[in-house]
Structure formats: C-alpha cells, structure tokens
Amino acid sequence: MKKVITFICSIIICFGFLFFYQRHYEGLISKKYYNEFGENLTDHKFKSPILQSMGARQNDNLFMFGSSELEHTIEYYTQPIKFFNGKKAGFQINLIGKAGYKSLVHAADFGALGHELKGQKVVFVLSPQWFVKKGIDKNTFEANSSELQVYGFLFNKNISLITKQDFSKRIVLISGKNGNKHFALMREYCYLYSNKDLLTTSKRYLMTPYYWLRYELLVLKDDMNSNKYLKLGPKLANGLKPTHITTNWNAELKKASKIAKAKSTNNEFGMDNKVYEHAFKRNPETIRVSPNNNLCINSPEYEDFKLLLDVCKDEGIKPLFLNIPVNGKWYDYVGYNKNDRLAYYKKINNMVNSYGFEVADFSKYEDENYFLMDSAHIGWKGWVYVNEAIDKYYNKNKN
C-alpha cells in the first residue's frame, strides 16, 4: 500500500513540476513578446501555439490565415503587413501560413489555439488551388502541421466529439506506412478516435493518459524553444494602440494600378513581367489544364474546409473569409472550365453563409487586370480590395 501511495505522490509531483515549468516559460515569453512579431513568417511561429497565443493576447492583433499569397508578394506596399502595420490602422496584422497550408492544416492550428481566438477578429484567405481532385496529402500535412497541434485539437474540450472524429478520420485517411515516427504515434491516437466501436473506444480511454502526458510535454518543449527563439527578436515597446484613420480607397486603387501597369507590360493577363517570363511564357503547353489540377466540385478539400468551419463554430470564432478568384483570362487560355470556377465560388459562399460567418466574395474580379499578380496570387489591386474589406470588418461595431 505504501508503494502505491509513493507512486501516486511521485506522479503528482512530476505533473506539478511540469505545469510549473510551463507557466514559468510562458511568463518569460510574455515579457519578451513584441507586436511586430506578427510579421514573422517562419515555421516556428506557424507551428507554435504559445507564440500565436501571445499574439492573440495583445488584443490589437488581427490574425490573417492563408497560404502562399501571404509571402509571395511580401514586397508589395499593398500587402497587408506593409499596408497596415506601422500606420495608424488600429491593429497589428499577424500572418499565419505559407505555401502548402490548406484547410486541414489550419483546422489543426485553430483547434490547438482553443479559446485564444474566441472573440478575436480573424481573417481567412481561401485559395481555389486547394480544391483539387486529390486534396491534401500526408507529406504536405506533416510538413506544415505538428504533432503538438493535432494533440491540441483532440484535447480541446470545446470541440465536439463528432468534429474530433471527423478530423481524426481525415488524418488517418491521408496517412501512409512510412513517415515521421512521431506523427505515426499521433495517427494511432487519431485511429482510436476515428472508430466508434466499443473495443476501440475503450482502448482510447485507456490510452488517453499516455497521449495527454505526451501532449503536455510537447507544450513544455514548445514553451522552451519559443522562449529561446524570441531572444533573436528586437526589443521593441509593446502596447502601442494607434487609432483608426480613414483611407481613400479609390486613391489607393489608382496608385496600385499605376504601379501594376508599369510592371505588367509583356503579357495580356495582367501578370507581373518577371513571373510571366519565368513561369508562364517559356512553355505554355506544359501548364495546360490537367485533370489532377482542375478545380473539382467534389474535392476532399471541401470536407476539410467544413471541419475548419465546425471548429470555428465550436470555439465561437467568427472569421471573415476571403473568397479569392483565379486569373480568369489565364484560366480561359489554358482550358479551365468557367462553369467549374463559378460553381466553386458559389459553393464557398454557401458553405460560409450556412454557418452564419462573413464572406467577402471577390469572384467578380477574376477578369480584372492586376487583381492577381500571376494565375493565382493576390496582386497590386487585389490587396487594396482585400485591405478595404479587412478594414471594414475589423472596425465593424467598434465605438
């Protein structure tokens, strides 16, 4: 009996030290965190719940989730972090995402952040290129998500069991036999979640303490690594709360159009000269429409996007979704079906509206020069339209 009591006391002491060190490092990170860290575009921030949580706790950070468009035009003055940050916009843009980030990756991140995003203003950029026949694969998911984020999703008490089961099924479905051994452990837990029979459910309950401990250790590891990572950052003052100023959006559109016109002179598609010369002009036949890359109205990505919407509903997050078009002129040229594009835009709008969330639909601009800077990435004028929508969304219902 004494041995049992000693063992239990040891476990309690171990957990006590674990949580103590978590709080300790979170306190250190809180003191080091600076608002401009929102402009950091690295895997460390994208996969770190604590660093994203710190941004959410600033109360003036506007999180913007997306993919390659966030980094592709980073030098454009109209790109949100260039356009808003450092000005009297009233908020700090905090970007999350890069090439390869899709709905399932963001769903895991949203779930891991938990209550941190509740009541926060959040913007989500949707890319039509996600919604293809194959959807996301194992390698893309593992490269852009983390074991910590998946466990954070599954241990989030606010997310319904049904949503967790649907999420786990997707993780299991895209899994392969070979891969990251840590992800293999995580997938075993997802497998237990994805099956509803009595035996598997019982095993899940029995194994939960092990996975929960593993999750808490990963949280501590994230805290320690993030504390070390922030030492590289500048020591800038926090708490600067600028006031909102009015922007002349028509003037901004004219300015962006003038810049774009000078940088798009070698093609009829409104693309950046350098991008067109490098990626599109040399051998156009190699980029003619492929069945695997065509927009697919039955893509698995729609189920992944529904998962993201379910997480937002469970967590009380009400994002603004940006329905970004493709370059219509280019897509017509290479043979993409316009009816498929229109069906995609409509389906996205209907899905978002069915959850009661806001959607800014930019599909009417798919034939407008300079909305995009290539076939898919938001360009000079496109960012101005997007920035106006963001500004209105952030300041809506504010006194």
N, C-alpha and C positions, 0 to 999 in steps of 0.2 A: 504493500500500500504506500509506503514511504517513497519507493522508487517511482510509482505512478505520480504522486504529488510533486516529486522533484522534477520529473519530466515535464509535467504541465506548467510548473513555475518557470522552467527553463524556456519553454515555448513562449510564455507570456513576456518574459524579459527580452527575448530575441525580437518579438514584434514591437515591444516598447522602444528598443534601440532603433529599429527600422523606421518607425514613424517619427521618432525624434530627429534622426538624420535627414529625413525627407523635409520636415519643417525647417530644419536648420539651413539646408541648402536653398530652399525656396525663399527664405528670408534674405540670404545673400544675393540671390538672383534679383529679388525685388529691389534691392538697393542699387544694383548695377544697371538695371534695365533702363533704356532711354527710348524715347518715342521714335527717333529716326531709325531704330532697328527694324521698323516696319518695312523699310526699303531693302532689307537683306533678302537676297534671292538665292538661298543655299538649301541643300538637303537637310542640314542640321535643323534649321528653323521649321522647314516643312514637315519634318518627322518628329518634332518635339512638342508634345502637348504643353509642357511647362512654359516654353518661350512664347507660344501662341496665347496661352492663358494670361501671361503677363501683359501682352498687348491688349487683350480684351479688358483687363482690369484698369487700363488707363482712362477708360470712359470717353475718350475722344478718338479712339482708333476705329476706322471704318475698314473692316476686313473685306478683301476682294479675292475671291477664289476663282481660279481658272486654269489655263494650261499655257501653251507656248506663246500665246499673244501677250502675256504679261512680261516676257523677256525679249521677244522678237523685235519690238520697237522701243526698247528702253531708252534710246537716244532721242526719240521724238519729243518735242516740247509738249505735245498734246497727250502723251501717255500719262495716266492718272498721277503717278508719283511725281512726275515732273510738273504737271499742271496744277495740282492741289498742294502738295507738300511744300512747306516753306512759304506759303502765301497765307493770306487771311481767309482761308476757306472754312475754318471752324472745325476741321477734323484732320486726322493723320491717316493717309492711305496705308494699309498693311496688306501686302500681297502674299498670297499663298498659291503656288502652283508653277509648273513648268511643262515642257513637252512630255507627254506620257501620262499626265494627270487626267483622269476621267472620273465619271460619276462614282464608281465603286471606291476609288482611292479617296475621294472627298467624303464619301459617306463614312468611311472608317475614321477619318480625321474628325468629322463633326461628332460622331459618336464618342470618340475619345475625349473631346473637349467638354462634353457634357453640359452642365449648367452654365459654363463660362460664356456661351453665346446667347443665352436666354435674355431677351430684351435688347440685344445688341442690333445695330444696323449692319446688315451683311449683304454684299453684292456677289452674285454668282454668274460667271460668264460661261455660256454654253457654246460648244463648237459642233457644227454639223458633222465634222470629220470623225467624231467619236462614234456616230451611229451607223456603223457599217455591219456587214453580214456576220463577221466573226466576233465582234465585240472585243473587250479587253482580254488579254491572255495572261498566263501565270507570270511570265518574265516581266511584263510591263507592270503588273500589280506589285510584285515583290521588289522591283527596282524603285518604286515610288511610294510605297507604304511601309509600315513597320510592324513587327510583332507586337510592340507596345500599343500601337493604335488599335489593332484588332482586338487585343485583350481589353483595352479601354472601352471599346464598343460593347463587348459582350458583358462586361461588369458594370455597365451603366444602368442604374436602377430605373431611370426614366424611360428607357427604350423598351417597348413591349416585347413579349416573348415571341410573338409572330414575326416581328421585324427582325429580331435576332436570328430566328430560324431561317428566314428568307436570305438574310445576309450570309449566314453560315453555308447555306446550300450553294450560293454563288462562289464562295471561297473554295469549297470542295470541288465544284464543277470545273473550275479553271486550274485546279491543281494537277501537277504531274508527279511522276515517280521520282524524278531527280530534281534537286534544288537545294535551297538553303535549309540546313538541318534544323535551324530554329523555327523557320516557317513550317517545317514538317511537324514539329511539336504543336504549333499553333493550329495547324489544319486538323490534327487529331481531335482537339477540343471542338473545333467547328463541326467535325463529323458527328461528335456526340450531340451537339446542339441541333444538327440538321435532321436527325432521326427522332421520331416521336414514339417508337415502341417502348414498352415498359423496361426491357433489359437495358437498352441504350440510355434511356432517361435515368435509370438507377445508377448506371456507371458514371453518367455525367455528374450527378450529385456527389458521388463518392470521390471523383477526381477533382471537383471544383476547388477544394482547399489547396491542392498542389498548384493548380493553374493560377489561383488567386495570389499565392505566395510568389510565384514566378512573375506575375504582373507587378506586384508591389516592389520587387527587386529591380525590375526594369524601370519603374518610376524613379527609384532612387538613382539608378545609373544615368537616366536622362537628366535628373537634377544635377548630379555631379559634373557630367560632361557639359551641360549648358552653363553652369557656373564658371567652368574653365573657359568655355568658348567666349563668353561675354567679356573676358579680360582683354580680348582683341579689339573691342569696340571703343569708340571715343567717349569721353566723359562729358556728356552734354546735359544741360539742365532739362529736367522733366517738368511737367505741369504747366507748360505754356498753352493757354487756352485762347487762341485767336478768335475773333468774332467774324461772323459771316459777312461777306461783301457781295454786292450784285455784279454779275458778269454779263457783258454784252455778247451774247452767244452768236448773233449774226456777224459781228465784227470778228469773232474768233473763227467762224467758218470761212470768212473771206481770207483771213490771214493764213489759215491752214491750206486753203485751195491754192493760194499763190505759191506757197512753198511746194505743194504737191505737184503743181503744173510744171515747175522747173525741174523736178526730179523724176518726172514720168513723161519722157519725150520719145522713147524708142519703141512704144507699143500702143495698141488701141484698147488695152484692157484696164488702163488706169493704174498699172503696177509700177513699183519702184524700178528704175532703169537697171540698177545693179542686180536686183533679184531676178528680173525678167531675163537679162543676159545670161546669168549664171544657171538658173534652174529651169527656164521655160523655152527659151528661144532655140537653143542648140539642137535639140532633138525632140520636137513636139510629139512625134509618133509614140515615143516611149511613155508618154503620160496620157495617152488616150484612155478613155474610160475602161476600167477593169471591173468585172463582176464582184470581186472581193472588196473593192474600194468604193463601190457605188453606195449612195445613200440608201439605206434599207429600212423600210417601214416596219419590219419585223425584227430589227436588230436586238440582241440581248441587252444592248445599252439602255433601251427604254425601261427594262426591269431594274437595271442598276440606278437609273435616274429616279424611278419610283421609290426605290429604297432610300435614296437621299431625301426625297420629299417626305417619306414616312418618318425619318429621323428628325427632320425639321418640325414636323407636326408633334411628335412625341416630346421634343425638347422645348417647344414653344418658341422656335426660331422662325422669323418671318422675313426671308431674304427678298431682295429684288433680283429676279432672274433676267438676264440679258439674252434675248433670242437673236443671235448674230447670224447674218446671212452668209452665203458663199458669194464669190465673184460671178455674178450671173453671166456676164459676157464671156468669161473664160470657160465656165461650165458648159455653156451652149456650144462653144468652139470645140471642146474636147468630147462632146457627146453625152453629157449627163442629161437625164430626163427632167424637164422643168416641172412636170406634174409631181414627180417624186420629191423635188425640193419644196414645192408648195404644200404637199402632204406633210412633210417633216415640220415645217414652220407651224402649221395648223395643229399638229399633234402635240407639239411642245406647249403651245399656248393653252390648249385644252387641258393638258395634264397639270400645268401650274395653276390655272384658274380653278380646277376641280378641288384643289387644296386650299383655295382662298388666298393664295400668295400673289404678289405683284409680278407682272412680266412687262418688260419694255421690248416691244416687238420691232425690230429694225429690218424685217424682211423686205419692206418696200424699197430699201436702198440697195438691193443686190445688183442693180444695173447702174448705180451711180458711181462715176469715176471718183477715185480717191477715198471711198468709204473704207476699202481694204487696200493694203499695200502690195498684195500678191493675190493668190487664189483664195486665201482663207483667213489671213491675219488682219486684224483691225488696223486701219491706216490713219493718215493725217486727219481727214474729215470725220472718219468713223469715231475716233476717240473724242472729238468735240461733241458729237451727238450723244455718245455714251456718258461723257462728263456732265452734260446738261441733265441727263436722266438721273445720274448719281447725286448731283447737287439737289435736285428737287426731292428725291427720295430721302436723303439724309435730313433735309430741313423741313420735311413734311410734319405738320402738327407740333413744330417747335415754336415756343413763345419768343 
